Amino acid sequence: MVRLICLILAVLMCAGAAYTIIATLILDVKADTTTTYTSNSRAIDTSSLKNSGDVLISVGLMYGSNITTSFQITTDGSGYQIGKQQLGGSRGFTQIWDLYDQTLSVMADVNVAKNGYTYTPTNDYYSTKIGAYHVQVDCDDLGRWEFAELIENTKWQIETLGLYQIPAYIYTGYAIRIGDFATWDDASVYLDHVKQIYPDRYVSVVTPEQTAVSVVNTYTDKVVFEYDCGAQSEIGFKAHENSDGNTYIKTPAGNVYDGVFAFKRHYNGSVDGVALINILPLESYVAGVIPYEMEGTWPIEVLKEFAVTVRSFSLTHGNKHSDYYFDLCNTTCCQLYKGAGRVNDNVMEAIMSTEGQVIAYKGDIITAYYSSTMGGVTVSPHDAWGGSSEIPYLAAKETPWEDYAGHSNGFWITEISPESLLERLQKAGHTSLKGAIDDIEILEYAKNSTYVKAIKFTDIYGNSVTIRNTDKVRTSLTPYVNSANFVVGKGSVEYTIETPYDSLAESGSEDDDVGDVYYPGADDEDFDDEDYEYDISYGYTDIDTYYVITSDSMEKAYRDEKVSVMTGDGLTKHDKSDVFVMCRQTAAAFLGDDYLIYLDKEDNKNEDKFDTEIVEDKSDEYVTYKIAHAENERNFIFVGKGWGHGVGISQWGSYDLAVMGYGYEDILLAYFTGAEILDYRDTNNYN
């Protein structure tokens, strides 16, 4: 640990490194705060994706317990189109106004105070910075240009009152709102004055509404637009095109997004704020998933395969979050999506060359699940999650080409005490267990798979629980297991490590053998690291692998879905996938080297942490039998393969096939039995 800290301090002294690391650590700060945009806010030209296909995907970026009172957006262009955005049906966007401010805060229509650049609701009259009471002039009989002309012609008269005009769209049409006041009484003082300026129009004082949204210039604290159409539509923002024809919107997290930002007023029980939904074309969405679910510098055939996989998953999960009025969320609950910031030329090529393609089975788009690594075999969804029937194209199958032991997250050994195991199981809901765990028995394996389907835990008092379905087994034992593909013993356990076959043909497929292909980390004099250009995204190592030191304890980061980080705004929680650790293997990234220091395969196995021995009389050409011993013989030791639920396609297994020379179609069909590649518009379930 001391050596690691010293390394970090040394690297931080390098020019620019501190900026990169700090910006990464605060990648997902609450959107009310100001941000200096980091390198991941740069985006290449993706405008060619804007008109690809005829499907719009809606993605929840901020919803439920994650909403804030206000959310800040920025564009490098000349402002935004403001429109009525439909969340259902055609998801149409109808422009109603233009704003030319670059930085705006979109917030709930409530009285707010301001601290720095953060807006918070307030009931205190004297701390109100922006009030939610206005004098309103109804203009719903006017078209857009007539309305704009009226605002311009009366602007100076309103300013002589010491007030300002706010263009608004309320249910059936336009309205002018005058000033922002903390109370109805304050606003009513100006009621007669405004009536004199607009003698032919209905003028009234309006109060805060539960469905209304205000748009504020973050620097002047003036309301520049208000919107309230109830549940009929939501306010949408589309950035004006920049010189490349892109319409990027930036968030304080440094992420850059295509498409429309729709804000929906939402109250979650503790915060009255706005939910944020990104609506964009299918291909633009796929581009925003690929480089966050895998590296954008991976072999092009892997990126093509994954583009088809993501597209298929997206088109079959449109109702997953319908309760929140969008299709998919932006986390690993669905697919990790953070916009266009990491899109590179490889990603663009993968998308454009497979545009519209999906995986189909008997003419229907399949449910294309995927995991990081499988550990040499997949598991069926029936065994993973239950259900009454098997899905033929997702049947469990061996994947002997996967070099799981050569990948950093594909092989793992963990040790846990009987007391800690009890605590973990109780947290998972198994409260009938009362004492330290005395025995673990694997009752059943999944069909044609080494994933644990049923496992029984018995405590020292004889109480027992049985956990069924492989993914329930995995999540009940997280973080001590990374998949349900494991063996377990008390004090020691025998396990195997398989050597990957060189091709699908050698593994029993009818495909031709493609011969030897070298890959990063290969132990061969012909391999040259300098052939692989460095990409900044490789410079980050997921914090799941490491311990986090807090003021209270040292604990695994993935005990929770969130990670606590101390920033200038205090202790904040971030999605664990957004916080990264710099370590020996990734130091080259921050030192500015041209290429990566690749992990040595033996470093990935973490066997050096445990006493292991080879069982000589069992090992053969492709399988090595070993025994792992716990440091404390009373503890349980888990040895496992793979990372994730294990259903469908393996990301790292796809990588292994690509470096062997296989094309993306071969990779897909190696995992999805009996499937075919079709354009989604030619499938039976295209809607």
LODOLO-627115 format. One line per 8 residues: for each residue x, y, z of C-alpha. Coordinates in steps of 0.25 Angstrom, whole numbers, padded with zeros to 4 digits, always signed. Example, Ala and Ser with C-alpha at 12.3 -4.5 7.8 and 13.67 -1.06 7.14 Angstrom:
+0049/-0018/+0031  +0055/-0004/+0029
//
This chain:
+0000/+0000/+0000  +0011/+0010/+0003  +0018/+0007/-0010  +0005/+0009/-0017  +0003/+0023/-0010  +0017/+0027/-0013  +0015/+0024/-0028  +0002/+0032/-0028
+0009/+0044/-0022  +0020/+0043/-0032  +0011/+0042/-0044  +0003/+0054/-0038  +0015/+0063/-0039  +0015/+0060/-0054  +0010/+0072/-0062  -0005/+0071/-0064
-0007/+0058/-0057  -0014/+0064/-0044  -0024/+0070/-0053  -0027/+0058/-0060  -0029/+0049/-0048  -0037/+0059/-0040  -0046/+0061/-0052  -0048/+0046/-0053
-0051/+0045/-0038  -0062/+0055/-0039  -0067/+0050/-0052  -0082/+0049/-0047  -0083/+0061/-0038  -0097/+0066/-0035  -0101/+0075/-0047  -0104/+0087/-0039
-0089/+0090/-0037  -0080/+0097/-0047  -0070/+0089/-0054  -0057/+0091/-0062  -0059/+0081/-0074  -0049/+0070/-0075  -0043/+0063/-0087  -0055/+0053/-0088
-0064/+0065/-0092  -0057/+0066/-0106  -0064/+0058/-0117  -0061/+0055/-0131  -0071/+0058/-0142  -0083/+0049/-0140  -0093/+0057/-0148  -0094/+0046/-0159
-0102/+0037/-0148  -0113/+0048/-0146  -0121/+0043/-0157  -0118/+0028/-0157  -0130/+0019/-0156  -0144/+0023/-0151  -0144/+0019/-0137  -0142/+0028/-0125
-0137/+0023/-0112  -0140/+0030/-0099  -0130/+0029/-0088  -0131/+0033/-0073  -0119/+0041/-0069  -0125/+0046/-0056  -0138/+0040/-0049  -0144/+0035/-0036
-0135/+0037/-0024  -0124/+0043/-0033  -0132/+0056/-0037  -0127/+0070/-0033  -0135/+0083/-0032  -0127/+0088/-0043  -0118/+0083/-0054  -0107/+0091/-0062
-0105/+0089/-0077  -0095/+0096/-0086  -0093/+0096/-0101  -0081/+0101/-0109  -0090/+0105/-0120  -0099/+0118/-0120  -0110/+0113/-0111  -0122/+0104/-0112
-0135/+0101/-0119  -0146/+0100/-0108  -0157/+0090/-0112  -0169/+0082/-0108  -0164/+0068/-0106  -0173/+0056/-0106  -0168/+0045/-0097  -0178/+0035/-0103
-0183/+0031/-0117  -0174/+0037/-0128  -0165/+0044/-0117  -0166/+0057/-0126  -0159/+0070/-0123  -0166/+0083/-0128  -0158/+0095/-0127  -0165/+0107/-0120
-0153/+0116/-0117  -0139/+0119/-0118  -0129/+0123/-0106  -0115/+0128/-0109  -0109/+0126/-0095  -0098/+0115/-0094  -0100/+0111/-0080  -0113/+0109/-0074
-0119/+0103/-0061  -0132/+0096/-0063  -0140/+0095/-0050  -0153/+0092/-0043  -0163/+0104/-0042  -0160/+0108/-0027  -0154/+0119/-0019  -0139/+0116/-0019
-0127/+0121/-0011  -0113/+0121/-0017  -0099/+0117/-0011  -0088/+0118/-0021  -0094/+0112/-0034  -0104/+0103/-0026  -0119/+0106/-0026  -0127/+0100/-0014
-0142/+0101/-0011  -0145/+0111/+0000  -0157/+0115/+0009  -0149/+0127/+0014  -0153/+0140/+0008  -0140/+0147/+0010  -0131/+0136/+0005  -0139/+0135/-0008
-0130/+0138/-0020  -0140/+0134/-0031  -0155/+0135/-0028  -0166/+0126/-0034  -0177/+0136/-0034  -0179/+0145/-0047  -0189/+0154/-0054  -0194/+0147/-0066
-0199/+0153/-0079  -0207/+0142/-0087  -0202/+0142/-0102  -0208/+0128/-0106  -0214/+0134/-0119  -0201/+0138/-0125  -0191/+0130/-0133  -0177/+0130/-0130
-0172/+0142/-0138  -0184/+0151/-0134  -0181/+0147/-0119  -0166/+0150/-0121  -0170/+0164/-0127  -0179/+0167/-0116  -0168/+0164/-0106  -0158/+0173/-0113
-0168/+0185/-0114  -0171/+0185/-0099  -0157/+0181/-0094  -0153/+0196/-0090  -0166/+0198/-0083  -0165/+0186/-0074  -0150/+0190/-0071  -0155/+0204/-0067
-0162/+0197/-0056  -0149/+0190/-0051  -0154/+0177/-0056  -0151/+0167/-0068  -0159/+0159/-0078  -0159/+0144/-0078  -0164/+0137/-0090  -0172/+0124/-0086
-0181/+0113/-0092  -0193/+0109/-0084  -0202/+0098/-0088  -0209/+0104/-0101  -0199/+0115/-0105  -0189/+0126/-0102  -0189/+0135/-0090  -0181/+0147/-0085
-0177/+0146/-0070  -0172/+0158/-0063  -0161/+0157/-0052  -0158/+0147/-0042  -0164/+0149/-0028  -0164/+0142/-0015  -0178/+0144/-0011  -0192/+0146/-0018
-0193/+0160/-0011  -0179/+0164/-0017  -0184/+0161/-0031  -0198/+0167/-0029  -0191/+0181/-0026  -0188/+0181/-0041  -0201/+0176/-0046  -0208/+0189/-0050
-0195/+0194/-0056  -0194/+0182/-0066  -0209/+0183/-0069  -0206/+0197/-0074  -0195/+0193/-0083  -0204/+0181/-0089  -0218/+0187/-0089  -0224/+0177/-0098
-0219/+0165/-0091  -0222/+0156/-0079  -0212/+0159/-0068  -0211/+0152/-0055  -0202/+0147/-0044  -0198/+0133/-0045  -0192/+0124/-0034  -0183/+0112/-0034
-0188/+0100/-0041  -0184/+0085/-0039  -0182/+0082/-0053  -0175/+0095/-0057  -0160/+0096/-0061  -0152/+0109/-0061  -0139/+0112/-0069  -0129/+0121/-0063
-0117/+0127/-0068  -0107/+0122/-0058  -0098/+0134/-0058  -0109/+0145/-0057  -0119/+0138/-0049  -0130/+0142/-0058  -0141/+0133/-0063  -0140/+0132/-0078
-0152/+0123/-0081  -0163/+0115/-0074  -0171/+0103/-0078  -0183/+0096/-0073  -0191/+0087/-0081  -0195/+0078/-0070  -0193/+0063/-0074  -0196/+0066/-0089
-0182/+0069/-0092  -0168/+0073/-0086  -0158/+0084/-0089  -0148/+0079/-0099  -0134/+0085/-0102  -0127/+0083/-0115  -0113/+0090/-0116  -0112/+0099/-0129
-0102/+0092/-0139  -0088/+0095/-0138  -0078/+0096/-0150  -0078/+0081/-0152  -0093/+0080/-0151  -0093/+0074/-0137  -0103/+0077/-0126  -0095/+0074/-0114
-0100/+0077/-0100  -0090/+0076/-0088  -0093/+0073/-0074  -0085/+0077/-0061  -0079/+0063/-0061  -0072/+0066/-0074  -0080/+0057/-0082  -0085/+0061/-0096
-0098/+0056/-0102  -0105/+0056/-0115  -0120/+0058/-0117  -0130/+0065/-0108  -0130/+0067/-0093  -0144/+0066/-0088  -0147/+0071/-0074  -0159/+0066/-0066
-0163/+0071/-0053  -0162/+0061/-0042  -0163/+0059/-0027  -0157/+0047/-0021  -0161/+0049/-0007  -0150/+0058/-0002  -0146/+0066/-0014  -0155/+0074/-0023
-0147/+0075/-0036  -0145/+0071/-0050  -0143/+0057/-0057  -0134/+0057/-0069  -0137/+0048/-0081  -0128/+0048/-0093  -0135/+0045/-0106  -0126/+0042/-0118
-0126/+0033/-0131  -0122/+0018/-0129  -0109/+0019/-0135  -0104/+0031/-0127  -0109/+0023/-0115  -0101/+0011/-0119  -0088/+0020/-0121  -0090/+0025/-0106
-0090/+0011/-0101  -0079/+0004/-0108  -0067/+0012/-0102  -0072/+0011/-0088  -0076/-0004/-0088  -0062/-0007/-0095  -0050/+0000/-0100  -0052/+0008/-0113
-0038/+0003/-0117  -0041/-0011/-0117  -0040/-0019/-0130  -0050/-0014/-0140  -0057/-0027/-0141  -0060/-0027/-0126  -0066/-0013/-0128  -0075/-0017/-0139
-0080/-0030/-0132  -0083/-0021/-0120  -0090/-0010/-0128  -0099/-0021/-0133  -0101/-0027/-0119  -0104/-0013/-0113  -0114/-0010/-0124  -0121/-0023/-0122
-0122/-0021/-0107  -0127/-0007/-0108  -0138/-0011/-0118  -0143/-0022/-0109  -0143/-0014/-0096  -0152/-0002/-0099  -0161/-0004/-0087  -0151/-0007/-0076
-0153/+0007/-0070  -0166/+0011/-0075  -0171/+0015/-0061  -0161/+0027/-0062  -0165/+0030/-0076  -0152/+0025/-0083  -0147/+0012/-0090  -0133/+0010/-0083
-0125/+0015/-0072  -0110/+0020/-0073  -0105/+0010/-0063  -0101/-0005/-0064  -0115/-0008/-0060  -0117/-0007/-0075  -0105/-0002/-0082  -0094/+0008/-0078
-0097/+0020/-0086  -0089/+0034/-0085  -0091/+0040/-0098  -0081/+0044/-0110  -0069/+0048/-0102  -0061/+0035/-0104  -0066/+0032/-0118  -0054/+0030/-0127
-0052/+0027/-0142  -0052/+0012/-0138  -0065/+0013/-0132  -0071/+0021/-0143  -0066/+0010/-0153  -0072/-0001/-0145  -0086/+0006/-0145  -0086/+0011/-0159
-0081/-0003/-0165  -0092/-0010/-0157  -0103/+0001/-0158  -0117/-0005/-0155  -0112/-0019/-0153  -0117/-0028/-0141  -0116/-0042/-0137  -0129/-0050/-0140
-0135/-0064/-0137  -0146/-0069/-0146  -0148/-0054/-0151  -0149/-0048/-0137  -0139/-0039/-0131  -0133/-0047/-0120  -0130/-0042/-0105  -0115/-0040/-0106
-0110/-0041/-0092  -0095/-0040/-0090  -0085/-0040/-0078  -0070/-0037/-0077  -0065/-0051/-0076  -0071/-0064/-0075  -0060/-0073/-0070  -0060/-0083/-0081
-0075/-0086/-0082  -0088/-0079/-0082  -0101/-0081/-0074  -0115/-0081/-0079  -0125/-0070/-0075  -0134/-0081/-0069  -0123/-0085/-0060  -0119/-0070/-0057
-0132/-0064/-0054  -0142/-0075/-0054  -0154/-0075/-0064  -0163/-0086/-0069  -0156/-0089/-0083  -0142/-0089/-0089  -0138/-0080/-0100  -0131/-0088/-0111
-0121/-0077/-0116  -0116/-0074/-0101  -0114/-0089/-0097  -0102/-0091/-0089  -0089/-0095/-0097  -0075/-0096/-0095  -0066/-0085/-0099  -0052/-0091/-0099
-0046/-0080/-0107  -0048/-0070/-0096  -0034/-0067/-0089  -0041/-0064/-0076  -0029/-0066/-0067  -0021/-0056/-0076  -0031/-0045/-0074  -0031/-0036/-0061
-0045/-0039/-0057  -0047/-0053/-0062  -0041/-0061/-0051  -0041/-0059/-0036  -0039/-0065/-0022  -0045/-0059/-0010  -0045/-0063/+0005  -0056/-0060/+0015
-0058/-0064/+0030  -0070/-0071/+0035  -0074/-0059/+0042  -0073/-0049/+0030  -0080/-0059/+0022  -0092/-0059/+0031  -0092/-0044/+0031  -0092/-0044/+0016
-0103/-0054/+0015  -0112/-0046/+0025  -0110/-0034/+0017  -0115/-0041/+0005  -0128/-0044/+0013  -0125/-0058/+0019  -0128/-0054/+0033  -0132/-0068/+0037
-0117/-0071/+0039  -0113/-0067/+0053  -0098/-0072/+0055  -0085/-0073/+0047  -0086/-0081/+0035  -0081/-0095/+0038  -0083/-0102/+0024  -0086/-0099/+0009
-0091/-0109/+0000  -0093/-0108/-0015  -0106/-0115/-0018  -0107/-0113/-0033  -0100/-0108/-0045  -0107/-0101/-0057  -0110/-0110/-0069  -0098/-0112/-0078
-0090/-0101/-0069  -0081/-0100/-0057  -0089/-0089/-0051  -0095/-0092/-0038  -0110/-0093/-0039  -0113/-0096/-0024  -0105/-0095/-0012  -0108/-0098/+0003
-0102/-0090/+0015  -0103/-0096/+0029  -0099/-0088/+0042  -0093/-0094/+0055  -0107/-0095/+0061  -0112/-0104/+0049  -0120/-0093/+0042  -0119/-0094/+0027
-0123/-0086/+0015  -0123/-0090/+0000  -0121/-0080/-0011  -0125/-0084/-0025  -0123/-0078/-0039  -0109/-0075/-0043  -0110/-0059/-0043  -0117/-0059/-0029
-0105/-0068/-0024  -0095/-0057/-0030  -0102/-0045/-0024  -0104/-0051/-0011  -0089/-0054/-0009  -0084/-0041/-0016  -0073/-0036/-0014  -0067/-0049/-0010
-0071/-0055/-0024  -0071/-0048/-0037  -0080/-0059/-0044  -0087/-0072/-0040  -0076/-0080/-0048  -0068/-0084/-0035  -0064/-0095/-0026  -0063/-0093/-0011
-0056/-0101/+0001  -0053/-0099/+0015  -0038/-0097/+0017  -0035/-0102/+0003  -0042/-0105/-0010  -0038/-0112/-0023  -0040/-0104/-0036  -0036/-0104/-0051
-0030/-0094/-0061  -0033/-0097/-0075  -0023/-0093/-0087  -0031/-0087/-0098  -0032/-0094/-0111  -0026/-0086/-0123  -0039/-0086/-0131  -0054/-0090/-0132
-0050/-0102/-0141  -0041/-0107/-0130  -0052/-0106/-0120  -0062/-0114/-0129  -0067/-0103/-0138  -0068/-0106/-0153  -0061/-0093/-0156  -0047/-0093/-0161
-0035/-0092/-0153  -0029/-0078/-0155  -0016/-0080/-0149  -0008/-0073/-0138  -0010/-0058/-0136  -0002/-0050/-0126  -0009/-0040/-0116  -0005/-0030/-0105
+0002/-0038/-0094  +0006/-0049/-0103  +0019/-0055/-0099  +0026/-0055/-0112  +0038/-0047/-0118  +0030/-0043/-0130  +0020/-0035/-0122  +0023/-0020/-0121
+0016/-0012/-0111  +0019/+0001/-0120  +0009/-0005/-0130  -0002/-0001/-0121  -0005/+0013/-0119  -0009/+0018/-0105  -0023/+0023/-0102  -0027/+0031/-0090
-0038/+0021/-0086  -0028/+0010/-0084  -0022/+0019/-0073  -0033/+0016/-0063  -0035/+0003/-0055  -0048/+0000/-0049  -0049/+0003/-0034  -0056/-0011/-0033
-0043/-0017/-0032  -0038/-0009/-0020  -0040/-0005/-0006  -0045/+0009/-0002  -0039/+0015/+0011  -0049/+0024/+0018  -0049/+0031/+0032  -0056/+0019/+0038
-0050/+0006/+0031  -0043/+0000/+0019  -0054/-0007/+0011  -0057/-0012/-0003  -0063/-0001/-0012  -0073/-0011/-0017  -0080/-0014/-0004  -0089/-0003/-0009
-0094/+0002/-0023  -0088/+0016/-0019  -0074/+0020/-0015  -0072/+0032/-0006  -0062/+0042/-0010  -0057/+0055/-0003  -0058/+0067/-0013  -0058/+0082/-0011
-0073/+0080/-0009  -0071/+0071/+0003  -0074/+0056/+0003  -0081/+0052/-0009  -0086/+0038/-0015  -0083/+0034/-0029  -0086/+0021/-0037  -0075/+0011/-0035
-0073/+0010/-0050  -0069/+0025/-0051  -0058/+0025/-0041  -0045/+0019/-0044  -0031/+0016/-0038  -0018/+0019/-0043  -0008/+0007/-0041  +0005/+0002/-0046
-0001/-0004/-0058  -0007/+0009/-0063  +0003/+0019/-0058  +0008/+0020/-0073  -0005/+0027/-0076  -0002/+0038/-0067  +0013/+0039/-0070  +0009/+0042/-0084
+0016/+0029/-0090  +0012/+0026/-0104  +0007/+0012/-0101  +0002/+0004/-0089  +0009/-0005/-0079  +0000/-0018/-0082  -0003/-0027/-0070  +0006/-0039/-0069
-0004/-0051/-0070  +0001/-0057/-0057  -0002/-0043/-0050  -0016/-0045/-0053  -0019/-0058/-0046  -0017/-0053/-0032  -0012/-0067/-0029  +0001/-0061/-0022
-0008/-0056/-0011  -0011/-0070/-0007  -0003/-0083/-0005  -0006/-0092/-0018  -0001/-0105/-0023  -0002/-0113/-0035  -0009/-0127/-0035  +0002/-0134/-0044
-0006/-0146/-0046  -0018/-0139/-0052  -0013/-0128/-0061  -0012/-0130/-0076  -0010/-0122/-0089  -0022/-0113/-0087  -0026/-0114/-0073  -0017/-0111/-0060
-0023/-0116/-0047  -0019/-0108/-0035  -0022/-0107/-0020  -0023/-0093/-0013  -0021/-0092/+0002  -0027/-0081/+0010  -0018/-0073/+0019  -0027/-0077/+0031
-0031/-0092/+0030  -0045/-0089/+0037  -0048/-0079/+0026  -0056/-0082/+0013  -0048/-0080/+0000  -0055/-0077/-0013  -0048/-0079/-0027  -0056/-0074/-0038
-0056/-0071/-0053  -0063/-0060/-0061  -0070/-0047/-0057  -0085/-0044/-0058  -0097/-0052/-0060  -0091/-0061/-0071  -0103/-0061/-0080  -0101/-0058/-0095
-0088/-0053/-0101  -0074/-0050/-0094  -0068/-0037/-0096  -0054/-0042/-0094  -0057/-0055/-0101  -0061/-0047/-0113  -0047/-0040/-0112  -0040/-0053/-0112
-0047/-0058/-0124  -0044/-0045/-0131  -0030/-0046/-0129  -0030/-0060/-0134  -0035/-0054/-0147  -0050/-0056/-0147  -0060/-0046/-0153  -0071/-0040/-0145
-0082/-0049/-0151  -0074/-0062/-0147  -0073/-0056/-0133  -0087/-0054/-0131  -0091/-0067/-0137  -0081/-0074/-0128  -0089/-0070/-0116  -0104/-0069/-0121
-0107/-0083/-0125  -0116/-0083/-0138  -0116/-0068/-0139  -0115/-0059/-0152  -0111/-0045/-0155  -0122/-0036/-0161  -0126/-0022/-0163  -0136/-0018/-0151
-0145/-0013/-0161  -0146/-0027/-0167  -0150/-0034/-0154  -0163/-0039/-0150  -0163/-0031/-0137  -0159/-0017/-0143  -0168/-0006/-0138
//
